[in-house]
């Protein structure tokens, strides 16, 4: 049975963004598999207001190194830059788990949701939903897409241009500068 590395409370299994995690009901920390942390970070099913409320409970990362709840070895501190400030999460490479203190998981998600990459992806999803909702617009889009040059045609055009430039450079280096007419 896993115990909280901060307060020794028994960790309970919970679903967080549809991913399994262990949670401490006393101190509010989460124990998450490293690969699940990346999935959780990218998901946005939890409302922004709830994430902000959870993030408001963050009181800073612990300074001391904590013991892994699974193998009891000291975990390493890993700094995560959230642009506005940095947090230090605890990582056990042997067990592939991460300990996040109260509010840290919400901060990680909020930072990702504020990133340009996330906002661009959301805008793309919104536009695709609009496109799929209108059969006329979708048909027009597909028609325009079909009329665009294929990748192979674009690459051939680019390589022909590059090939000509390379040939001219080699020729100039061999024969000297070209006389201008």
PyMOL commands that set and color helices and strands:
alter all, ss='L'
color gray80, all
select helices_A, chain A and resi 34-42+48-56+104-113+116-133+135-147+151-175
alter helices_A, ss='H'
color red, helices_A
select strands_A, chain A and resi 12-16+19-23+30-33+76-81+86-92+97-100
alter strands_A, ss='S'
color yellow, strands_A
deselect
rebuild
show_as cartoon
